[in-house]
Amino acid sequence: MYETLAASLAAAVMMQQVRPDLPLTAPPAVSVAALPVAPMKPASPVVAKDTRTGQPVTKRGLGPSDYTYTMPAGVTSREVVYFSDGIACYAKIFLPKGFDPAAKAGAPAVVLGQGWAGTHVSIEKYAARFAERGLVAMAIDYRGWGNSEGYPRLLAPVSLAGGMERDESRHKVVKNATVWTKRTRLLPRDQQEDYRNAISFIQGEPGVDPERIGVWGSSFAGGNSLAVAGQDARVKAIAIQIPGIGGAPDGTPPVTLTGPQREDAVRRARTGQGEEMWTGYSRSVLIDVETLVANRENNTLQWAKNIGERPIMVVVAEFDELINNDRAGKAALAYAKGPKEYIVVPDITHFEMYSGEPFEISSEAAARWFVKHLN
């Protein structure tokens, strides 16, 4: 009996007391992922098939002829920097003729975003048209795209030590650091947050009425715009075209990660970098494979239920090769309880919307919608 008690006391003395609040004596080592080796670039961007013929579409993407526009008389523009999650992002603001930054009433404003792997380049012409109709228009680049900065990752020095005392110092400027700037992330939820930060920026623009803000989006940004409006009551009017809207109105079930996608998630969690892939219609660009999962989780249709009485316009291409109009724009519009309008631009495919008569139809319709519902 005494021997057992003595053994127990000895064991208690030998038991190690753990103090997790103290600084680490041997912090875990941080393995630095090497820059990934890009897969072989495809000979050409993705080419979709015409739903009428089954053959590749004639208009496969956008180019300089689609980007070029004539600045309307009296309209001016200014390049600005807005911040999204601390990342410096690029935007260009278009101001209507006679715009007065000191006007007490303030002018209505619209934030514009582009779609899959796109930038401000292809939507400036829409912003210029809106300004021509009396609106302030802000065409944005998402973080990591166009002229915006990418996602920063600190490579060195990295320190995981310091204990609880480290939390007493909330800011630190690291000099002579090695930073990896990633421009391969295409994350819809981040893009939607970029929209919302752009709204905050334009609300602070002198001469803009912060209570009269609209959002416009094309293609993948049509879904972004719907999601933003569904979460942010500052949006008072919505106009979207050839919108990439997906998901289920009652929510998305949990995503199952198996096979290569699970392997990629494990690699990202353990090294900070996963695989990359090529994407794009107008041009081939590298993005992270994690985009595939992020997009599966990006249920934009569910936000249509939150639009309520706010006015929403949807403009679609009759023969859109990338989007099912009934399941996207028309499905979202069905939940709107206020003013709504559905316009089908006849006899065109997805990328034909940006030029010629389809551009005139879509830009004028959206401008009309915003002028009517933001004034």
Beta strands, then each sheet from edge to edge (+ up, - down):
strand 1: 76-84
strand 2: 87-95
strand 3: 107-113
strand 4: 136-140
strand 5: 151-156
strand 6: 178-182
strand 7: 208-218
strand 8: 235-241
strand 9: 276-279
strand 10: 285-288
strand 11: 312-317
strand 12: 340-345
sheet 1: 1+ 2- 4+ 3+ 7+ 8+ 11+ 12+
sheet 2: 5+ 6-
sheet 3: 9+ 10-
end
